Amino acid sequence: MTPSLSWSRRRFLGLLPAVPLLAACSTGSRAGGGETLRIGVAAGPGNLNPLDSGSEVTRWIAEPVMETLYDYDERLRSVPLLAADEPAVSADGLTWTVPLKRGVTFHNGDAFTAEHVAASLDHVAAFAGGSEWVVYFLGYYSGARAVDPYTVEIRLKRPYGLLRSHLTNLPITHRAFADRKDTMMGTGPYRLERVSAGLGYGMTAHPGYHGPPPAYARMEFQIIPDGSTRAVSLRAGTVDLAVELPVAALPLLADRPEVTVHRVDAPIDILTYVKAGDPPFDDVDFRRAVAYAADRQGVNDKVFGGAAALGQGPIGPAERGYDPDLRVFPARPDPARARELLRGVADPAFTLTVSAGQVMEDIAQILAQGWARAGISVKLEVLQGGPWAQRWISGAYQMIMNRFSSGFTSGDANYLALSPAQSRSVLACGYENRAVDTALDRVWTTADQDERDRLLREVNATLAEDAVMFPPVYPKMIVGQRAGVSPLDPARMRISRLGTPRLRPAGGGKRG
């Protein structure tokens, strides 16, 4: 079953204080030759521990430093990385035994062994650890132990098909760093050497890396909060990559042949759902009226410059279970249909709770205007990350909305975003549908990916038709890069990765 069991919202809420809420030229050369790769990012995390957060703001920085037991190949299949081979799974599905690669060292010189893997798994599965991964492990994980230095045994309470996905996405840390929030220690091609609060992060190539030597001697992540400024920095050549470029800033790069802008479908969701167990959203007709009156096209045009896909159910184009032919609600508001559904509703009004930020607030304003045309009154509540998360987890909302990226926790899927639709989940929104409960239970337990994809498509359609989760759009991942850097990997971008450890100078020579 999905993470519910006897774990209460109150207990989950108690973890919140510990949970993280989301100009020179250089000469191309091999590692040690002076080359620096510079990446412009929108923010830096308050907690640097990637075992605690799967958000892009943390994991983009961790990507060159931390590695996982398994990795994705060019077809997004899970293949061994720190693991030496495929896991051996017991006949009852309750014991997974993973052989580990030998000769791997952490950045401090310590050997990578099974005790570090066990410590990483125990950290994310512990209530007190404050990791968002606990929602995945709750009710399934029993423990892990080192059978010998190069064999780790993972024990489960019940069969858990999604475990392979977690082993492909969960970073492995040195056991002494599992609880650290201020730094990170991994086995990756780069080691973290400098943390400048509010400014950025500096890394150097790890000379003892077990794989191909990294192509850059140094890597710099520069925090540039304003999206237009990131675009200007890319144009000027003071950064080589710039992430989360706003559509409004792209004209700044349109006439620059040395800059490539990638717009890629990725598992980025405008997480939007209602408290289906409480008035007014316990009335399915009211929910559908709100969904019919949502201005999806307006959000796409005005906020995303037409670059997003129009929303229907909770699963987007880059995610497993997406159905491009699903058409339940119109692109433009249908006020007449909404009014028909609202007959008999004395006071068609609700509060929309969104996370603070220009994009989310702009989306909310456009949606509110569409709802007003159908006679639906909306109060907009804008909260910062911590207070927003408290509302979300405690269930103290009517409709809630935020940007949510699942690529670093579950690759090309959004299992956690679907949890509120499961009636026994700690994140349950009050929706009761036995077929959905059964399907989501099976999604988590089965090892058959074809079966999982079919069930996800069915759940996605049901949640759209019942107007429980109906995001206005599915945004794209927008990243810019200069010609002096080898092309970004489209497959990895589809799971939100930048692939910075694999990048290299393109063609050598100078760039600026």
C-alpha positions as CSV (number, residue, x, y, z in Angstrom):
1,M,0.0,0.0,0.0
2,T,1.1,3.6,-0.4
3,P,2.6,5.4,2.7
4,S,-0.3,5.6,5.1
5,L,-0.7,2.8,7.6
6,S,-1.0,4.3,11.2
7,W,1.3,7.3,10.5
8,S,-0.7,10.4,11.4
9,R,-0.6,13.9,9.8
10,R,0.3,15.2,13.2
11,R,3.4,13.0,13.3
12,F,4.4,13.9,9.7
13,L,3.9,17.6,10.5
14,G,6.3,17.2,13.4
15,L,9.1,16.6,10.9
16,L,8.6,19.9,9.1
17,P,11.3,22.0,10.9
18,A,13.9,19.5,9.6
19,V,12.4,19.1,6.0
20,P,13.9,21.3,3.3
21,L,11.2,23.0,1.2
22,L,12.6,23.0,-2.5
23,A,32.8,37.0,-16.1
24,A,36.0,35.7,-17.3
25,C,36.9,33.6,-20.3
26,S,38.7,30.3,-19.8
27,T,40.8,27.8,-21.8
28,G,39.4,24.4,-22.7
29,S,41.5,21.5,-21.3
30,R,41.3,18.2,-19.5
31,A,41.0,18.1,-15.7
32,G,43.8,20.0,-14.0
33,G,44.3,22.3,-17.0
34,G,42.5,25.3,-15.6
35,E,39.0,24.8,-17.2
36,T,36.0,25.8,-15.1
37,L,32.4,25.0,-15.9
38,R,30.0,27.7,-14.7
39,I,26.3,27.1,-14.0
40,G,23.8,29.8,-13.2
41,V,21.1,28.6,-10.8
42,A,18.1,30.4,-9.3
43,A,18.7,29.6,-5.7
44,G,20.7,27.6,-3.2
45,P,19.2,25.2,-0.7
46,G,19.1,25.9,3.0
47,N,19.9,22.2,3.5
48,L,22.7,20.8,1.3
49,N,22.0,17.1,2.1
50,P,20.6,15.4,-1.0
51,L,19.3,12.5,1.2
52,D,16.8,15.0,2.6
53,S,15.5,16.6,-0.5
54,G,14.8,15.6,-4.1
55,S,14.3,19.2,-5.2
56,E,16.2,20.5,-8.2
57,V,17.8,23.3,-6.1
58,T,19.5,20.7,-4.0
59,R,20.1,17.9,-6.5
60,W,21.6,20.0,-9.3
61,I,24.4,20.9,-7.0
62,A,24.7,17.4,-5.7
63,E,24.7,15.8,-9.2
64,P,28.5,16.1,-9.7
65,V,29.3,15.1,-6.1
66,M,26.9,12.3,-5.2
67,E,26.3,9.0,-7.0
68,T,23.6,6.3,-6.7
69,L,23.7,2.5,-6.7
70,Y,22.1,2.5,-10.2
71,D,22.0,5.1,-12.9
72,Y,20.0,5.8,-16.1
73,D,21.4,4.9,-19.5
74,E,20.6,6.7,-22.8
75,R,17.2,5.0,-22.9
76,L,16.5,5.7,-19.3
77,R,16.9,2.1,-18.3
78,S,18.3,1.5,-14.8
79,V,21.9,0.1,-14.9
80,P,24.6,-0.5,-12.3
81,L,26.8,2.5,-11.2
82,L,28.0,2.0,-7.6
83,A,26.4,-1.4,-7.6
84,A,28.4,-4.1,-9.3
85,D,25.5,-6.0,-10.7
86,E,21.7,-6.5,-10.6
87,P,20.2,-7.0,-7.1
88,A,19.3,-10.6,-6.1
89,V,15.7,-10.6,-4.9
90,S,14.4,-13.4,-2.7
91,A,11.4,-15.5,-3.8
92,D,9.1,-13.7,-1.4
93,G,10.3,-10.2,-2.6
94,L,11.3,-9.2,1.0
95,T,15.1,-9.3,0.7
96,W,17.2,-7.5,-1.9
97,T,20.9,-8.2,-1.9
98,V,23.1,-5.8,-3.9
99,P,26.7,-6.4,-4.8
100,L,28.9,-3.3,-4.7
101,K,31.6,-2.0,-6.9
102,R,35.1,-2.4,-5.5
103,G,37.9,0.2,-5.6
104,V,35.6,3.2,-5.2
105,T,36.6,5.9,-2.7
106,F,34.8,8.9,-1.1
107,H,36.3,12.3,-1.6
108,N,38.1,12.0,1.8
109,G,39.8,8.9,0.7
110,D,37.7,6.4,2.7
111,A,36.6,3.2,0.9
112,F,33.0,3.0,-0.4
113,T,31.5,0.0,1.4
114,A,28.2,-1.5,2.3
115,E,28.0,0.2,5.7
116,H,27.7,3.6,4.0
117,V,24.9,2.3,1.8
118,A,23.1,1.0,4.9
119,A,23.6,4.3,6.7
120,S,22.1,6.2,3.7
121,L,19.1,4.0,3.6
122,D,18.5,4.1,7.3
123,H,18.7,7.9,7.3
124,V,16.0,8.5,4.7
125,A,13.7,5.9,6.2
126,A,13.9,7.3,9.8
127,F,11.1,9.5,11.0
128,A,13.6,11.8,12.8
129,G,15.8,12.2,9.8
130,G,13.6,14.8,8.2
131,S,14.0,13.3,4.7
132,E,11.2,13.6,2.2
133,W,12.1,10.1,1.1
134,V,10.5,8.8,4.3
135,V,7.1,9.0,2.5
136,Y,8.3,6.4,0.0
137,F,9.9,4.1,2.6
138,L,7.2,4.2,5.2
139,G,5.5,0.8,5.6
140,Y,7.9,-1.0,3.3
141,Y,11.5,-0.6,4.6
142,S,12.5,-2.8,7.4
143,G,16.3,-2.2,7.5
144,A,19.6,-2.7,5.8
145,R,22.9,-4.3,6.8
146,A,26.4,-4.9,5.5
147,V,26.6,-8.7,4.8
148,D,30.3,-8.0,4.0
149,P,32.2,-4.9,2.9
150,Y,30.9,-5.2,-0.7
151,T,27.4,-6.6,-0.2
152,V,24.4,-4.8,1.3
153,E,21.2,-6.5,2.2
154,I,17.9,-4.6,2.2
155,R,15.0,-6.0,4.1
156,L,11.3,-5.1,3.4
157,K,8.1,-5.6,5.3
158,R,6.2,-6.3,2.1
159,P,7.1,-6.6,-1.6
160,Y,8.0,-3.2,-3.0
161,G,8.4,-2.9,-6.8
162,L,9.4,0.8,-6.6
163,L,12.5,0.0,-4.7
164,R,14.6,-0.3,-7.9
165,S,13.5,3.2,-8.8
166,H,14.6,4.5,-5.4
167,L,18.0,2.8,-5.7
168,T,18.4,4.5,-9.1
169,N,17.6,8.0,-7.7
170,L,18.8,8.0,-4.0
171,P,22.3,9.4,-3.5
172,I,24.7,7.4,-1.3
173,T,26.7,9.4,1.2
174,H,29.5,8.7,3.6
175,R,28.0,7.5,6.8
176,A,29.6,10.3,8.8
177,F,27.8,12.8,6.7
178,A,24.3,11.3,6.6
179,D,23.0,13.8,9.1
180,R,25.0,16.8,7.9
181,K,23.0,19.7,6.5
182,D,25.9,22.1,5.6
183,T,27.9,20.0,3.2
184,M,28.0,16.7,1.3
185,M,30.4,13.8,0.8
186,G,30.1,11.5,-2.1
187,T,32.0,9.3,-4.6
188,G,31.3,11.4,-7.7
189,P,33.7,13.0,-10.2
190,Y,33.7,16.3,-8.3
191,R,34.2,17.1,-4.6
192,L,32.5,20.1,-2.9
193,E,35.1,22.5,-1.6
194,R,33.4,25.8,-1.1
195,V,30.0,26.9,0.1
196,S,29.3,30.7,-0.1
197,A,26.0,31.4,1.5
198,G,23.7,33.2,-1.0
199,L,26.5,33.3,-3.7
200,G,27.3,29.8,-4.9
201,Y,29.3,26.6,-4.6
202,G,32.8,25.6,-5.8
203,M,33.9,22.1,-6.7
204,T,37.1,20.5,-8.0
205,A,37.7,17.3,-9.9
206,H,38.2,14.2,-7.7
207,P,41.6,12.8,-8.7
208,G,40.7,9.3,-7.4
209,Y,37.4,9.0,-9.3
210,H,36.6,5.4,-10.2
211,G,35.2,6.3,-13.7
212,P,36.5,8.3,-16.6
213,P,38.3,11.5,-15.4
214,P,36.1,14.6,-15.4
215,A,36.8,17.0,-18.3
216,Y,36.8,20.1,-16.2
217,A,39.2,20.9,-13.3
218,R,36.6,23.0,-11.5
219,M,32.8,23.5,-11.4
220,E,31.1,26.7,-10.1
221,F,27.4,27.0,-9.3
222,Q,26.5,30.7,-9.2
223,I,23.3,31.8,-7.5
224,I,21.5,34.3,-9.7
225,P,17.9,34.7,-8.4
226,D,16.5,36.8,-11.2
227,G,15.7,34.8,-14.4
228,S,16.4,37.7,-16.8
229,T,19.8,38.2,-15.1
230,R,20.6,34.5,-15.7
231,A,19.8,35.0,-19.3
232,V,22.0,38.1,-19.6
233,S,24.8,36.2,-17.8
234,L,24.5,33.4,-20.4
235,R,24.5,35.9,-23.2
236,A,27.6,37.6,-21.9
237,G,29.4,34.4,-21.3
238,T,29.9,34.8,-17.6
239,V,28.1,31.4,-17.1
240,D,28.2,28.4,-19.5
241,L,24.8,27.0,-18.5
242,A,21.7,28.7,-17.1
243,V,18.8,26.8,-15.7
244,E,15.1,27.7,-15.1
245,L,15.1,30.4,-17.8
246,P,11.8,32.3,-17.9
247,V,10.0,32.4,-21.2
248,A,9.9,36.2,-21.0
249,A,13.7,36.4,-20.9
250,L,14.3,34.1,-24.0
251,P,14.2,37.0,-26.5
252,L,17.5,38.2,-24.9
253,L,19.1,35.0,-26.4
254,A,17.2,34.8,-29.7
255,D,20.0,36.5,-31.8
256,R,22.9,34.7,-30.2
257,P,24.1,31.8,-32.3
258,E,26.6,30.8,-29.6
259,V,23.7,30.0,-27.2
260,T,21.3,27.1,-27.5
261,V,18.1,27.1,-25.5
262,H,16.6,23.7,-24.7
263,R,12.9,23.4,-24.0
264,V,12.3,19.8,-22.8
265,D,9.3,17.9,-21.4
266,A,10.4,17.0,-17.9
267,P,8.6,15.7,-14.7
268,I,7.7,19.2,-13.6
269,D,4.1,19.6,-12.3
270,I,1.9,22.5,-11.3
271,L,0.7,20.4,-8.4
272,T,-3.0,21.3,-8.2
273,Y,-5.7,19.5,-6.2
274,V,-8.6,20.1,-4.0
275,K,-9.8,18.9,-0.5
276,A,-12.3,16.5,-1.9
277,G,-13.4,15.4,1.6
278,D,-14.6,18.8,2.7
279,P,-17.1,21.4,1.4
280,P,-17.4,22.8,-1.1
281,F,-15.2,20.3,-3.0
282,D,-17.0,17.3,-1.6
283,D,-19.5,18.0,-4.3
284,V,-18.2,16.5,-7.6
285,D,-20.3,18.9,-9.6
286,F,-18.7,21.9,-7.8
287,R,-15.2,20.4,-8.5
288,R,-16.1,19.9,-12.2
289,A,-17.5,23.5,-12.4
290,V,-14.1,24.8,-11.2
291,A,-12.3,22.6,-13.7
292,Y,-14.4,23.7,-16.6
293,A,-13.9,27.4,-15.7
294,A,-10.1,27.1,-15.5
295,D,-8.3,29.2,-18.1
296,R,-5.6,26.7,-19.2
297,Q,-4.8,28.5,-22.4
298,G,-4.5,31.9,-20.6
299,V,-2.0,30.4,-18.2
300,N,0.0,28.9,-21.0
301,D,0.0,32.1,-23.1
302,K,0.6,34.7,-20.4
303,V,2.9,32.8,-18.0
304,F,4.7,30.3,-20.2
305,G,4.6,32.0,-23.6
306,G,2.8,29.1,-25.2
307,A,5.7,26.7,-24.3
308,A,3.8,24.5,-21.9
309,A,1.3,21.7,-22.6
310,L,-2.3,22.2,-21.5
311,G,-3.2,20.3,-18.4
312,Q,-5.9,17.6,-17.8
313,G,-5.0,15.0,-15.1
314,P,-2.0,15.1,-12.7
315,I,0.4,13.2,-15.0
316,G,2.3,15.2,-17.6
317,P,4.0,14.5,-20.9
318,A,7.4,13.4,-19.5
319,E,5.9,11.0,-17.0
320,R,4.8,7.4,-17.0
321,G,1.0,7.1,-17.5
322,Y,0.6,10.2,-19.6
323,D,-2.2,10.0,-22.2
324,P,-1.9,12.7,-24.9
325,D,-5.4,11.9,-26.0
326,L,-7.1,12.6,-22.6
327,R,-9.4,15.5,-23.1
328,V,-11.8,16.1,-20.3
329,F,-11.8,19.9,-19.9
330,P,-11.5,22.7,-22.5
331,A,-8.5,24.9,-23.1
332,R,-10.5,28.1,-22.5
333,P,-13.0,28.5,-19.7
334,D,-16.6,27.3,-20.4
335,P,-18.6,29.6,-18.0
336,A,-22.0,28.3,-19.3
337,R,-21.1,24.7,-18.5
338,A,-19.7,25.7,-15.1
339,R,-22.9,27.6,-14.3
340,E,-25.0,24.5,-15.1
341,L,-23.0,22.5,-12.7
342,L,-23.3,25.2,-10.0
343,R,-27.1,25.2,-10.0
344,G,-28.2,24.8,-6.4
345,V,-24.8,26.0,-5.0
346,A,-25.7,28.9,-2.7
347,D,-22.2,30.3,-2.4
348,P,-19.8,29.2,-5.1
349,A,-16.5,30.3,-3.4
350,F,-13.3,28.8,-2.1
351,T,-9.7,29.7,-1.1
352,L,-6.8,28.9,-3.3
353,T,-3.5,28.4,-1.4
354,V,-0.3,28.9,-3.5
355,S,3.4,29.1,-2.7
356,A,4.9,32.5,-2.9
357,G,6.7,33.4,-6.2
358,Q,5.9,35.4,-9.3
359,V,5.1,32.4,-11.5
360,M,2.7,30.8,-9.1
361,E,1.0,34.0,-8.2
362,D,0.6,34.9,-11.9
363,I,-1.0,31.5,-12.6
364,A,-3.4,32.0,-9.6
365,Q,-4.5,35.4,-10.8
366,I,-5.3,34.2,-14.3
367,L,-7.2,31.2,-13.0
368,A,-9.1,33.4,-10.6
369,Q,-10.2,35.7,-13.5
370,G,-11.6,32.7,-15.4
371,W,-13.4,31.4,-12.3
372,A,-14.9,34.9,-11.7
373,R,-16.5,34.8,-15.2
374,A,-18.4,31.7,-14.2
375,G,-19.6,33.3,-10.9
376,I,-17.0,31.5,-8.7
377,S,-15.4,33.7,-6.1
378,V,-11.8,32.9,-5.1
379,K,-9.8,34.2,-2.2
380,L,-6.1,33.9,-3.0
381,E,-3.8,32.9,-0.1
382,V,0.0,33.2,-0.8
383,L,2.3,31.5,1.6
384,Q,6.1,31.1,1.9
385,G,7.5,27.5,1.6
386,G,7.3,26.5,5.2
387,P,3.8,27.7,6.0
388,W,2.6,26.4,2.6
389,A,4.0,22.9,3.4
390,Q,2.3,23.0,6.8
391,R,-1.1,23.7,5.1
392,W,-0.4,20.9,2.6
393,I,0.6,18.3,5.0
394,S,-2.0,19.2,7.7
395,G,-4.8,19.2,5.1
396,A,-5.8,22.7,6.1
397,Y,-6.7,24.0,2.6
398,Q,-9.5,24.0,0.0
399,M,-7.5,24.1,-3.2
400,I,-3.7,24.0,-3.1
401,M,-1.1,24.7,-5.8
402,N,2.6,24.7,-6.1
403,R,5.4,23.7,-8.5
404,F,6.5,20.2,-7.9
405,S,9.4,18.3,-9.6
406,S,9.7,14.5,-9.2
407,G,12.6,13.7,-11.5
408,F,15.2,13.3,-8.8
409,T,13.1,11.0,-6.6
410,S,11.3,8.9,-9.2
411,G,12.8,9.6,-12.6
412,D,10.1,9.7,-15.3
413,A,7.2,9.4,-12.9
414,N,5.4,11.3,-10.2
415,Y,4.3,8.7,-7.7
416,L,4.5,11.1,-4.7
417,A,2.2,13.7,-6.4
418,L,-0.5,11.0,-6.7
419,S,-0.4,10.1,-3.0
420,P,-3.1,12.6,-2.0
421,A,-5.7,10.7,-4.1
422,Q,-5.0,7.5,-2.0
423,S,-7.5,7.5,0.9
424,R,-5.0,6.0,3.4
425,S,-2.1,8.2,2.5
426,V,-0.7,10.6,5.1
427,L,-1.2,13.3,2.4
428,A,-4.8,12.2,1.6
429,C,-7.1,14.9,0.3
430,G,-10.3,13.2,1.4
431,Y,-11.0,11.6,-2.0
432,E,-12.6,8.1,-1.7
433,N,-12.4,5.8,-4.7
434,R,-11.7,2.1,-4.0
435,A,-10.5,1.5,-7.6
436,V,-8.0,4.2,-7.3
437,D,-6.8,3.0,-3.9
438,T,-6.3,-0.5,-5.3
439,A,-4.5,0.7,-8.4
440,L,-2.1,2.9,-6.4
441,D,-1.4,0.1,-4.0
442,R,-0.4,-2.1,-7.0
443,V,1.6,0.7,-8.7
444,W,3.9,0.8,-5.6
445,T,4.2,-3.0,-5.1
446,T,4.4,-4.4,-8.7
447,A,7.7,-5.0,-10.4
448,D,6.0,-5.2,-13.8
449,Q,6.6,-1.8,-15.5
450,D,4.0,-2.4,-18.2
451,E,1.3,-3.1,-15.5
452,R,2.4,0.0,-13.6
453,D,2.1,2.2,-16.7
454,R,-1.4,0.9,-17.5
455,L,-2.5,1.5,-13.9
456,L,-1.1,5.0,-13.9
457,R,-3.0,5.9,-17.1
458,E,-6.2,4.6,-15.5
459,V,-5.7,6.6,-12.3
460,N,-4.7,9.7,-14.3
461,A,-8.0,9.6,-16.3
462,T,-10.1,9.0,-13.2
463,L,-8.6,11.9,-11.2
464,A,-9.1,14.2,-14.2
465,E,-12.7,13.1,-14.8
466,D,-13.5,13.4,-11.0
467,A,-11.8,16.8,-11.0
468,V,-9.6,16.0,-8.0
469,M,-6.3,16.9,-9.6
470,F,-6.4,19.2,-12.6
471,P,-3.2,21.3,-13.2
472,P,-3.7,24.1,-15.7
473,V,-0.5,23.3,-17.6
474,Y,2.6,21.0,-17.7
475,P,5.7,23.3,-17.9
476,K,8.8,22.5,-19.7
477,M,12.4,22.4,-18.4
478,I,14.1,25.4,-20.0
479,V,18.0,25.4,-19.9
480,G,20.4,27.5,-21.9
481,Q,24.0,26.6,-22.8
482,R,26.9,28.2,-24.7
483,A,28.5,26.6,-27.7
484,G,31.8,26.0,-25.8
485,V,30.2,23.2,-23.8
486,S,29.3,19.8,-25.2
487,P,25.5,19.4,-25.8
488,L,23.3,18.5,-22.9
489,D,21.8,15.0,-23.0
490,P,18.1,15.2,-23.9
491,A,17.3,11.9,-22.2
492,R,18.8,13.1,-18.9
493,M,17.0,16.4,-19.2
494,R,13.7,14.5,-19.4
495,I,14.3,13.4,-15.8
496,S,15.4,16.9,-14.8
497,R,19.2,16.1,-14.8
498,L,21.7,18.5,-16.2
499,G,24.3,15.8,-16.6
500,T,27.1,18.2,-15.5
501,P,29.5,15.4,-14.6
502,R,29.5,14.2,-18.2
503,L,30.0,17.6,-19.9
504,R,33.2,18.6,-21.5
505,P,34.6,21.6,-23.5
506,A,33.3,21.4,-27.1
507,G,36.2,21.6,-29.5
508,G,38.8,22.9,-27.1
509,G,40.3,26.4,-27.5
510,K,39.1,29.5,-25.8
511,R,35.6,30.6,-25.0
512,G,34.3,33.7,-23.2
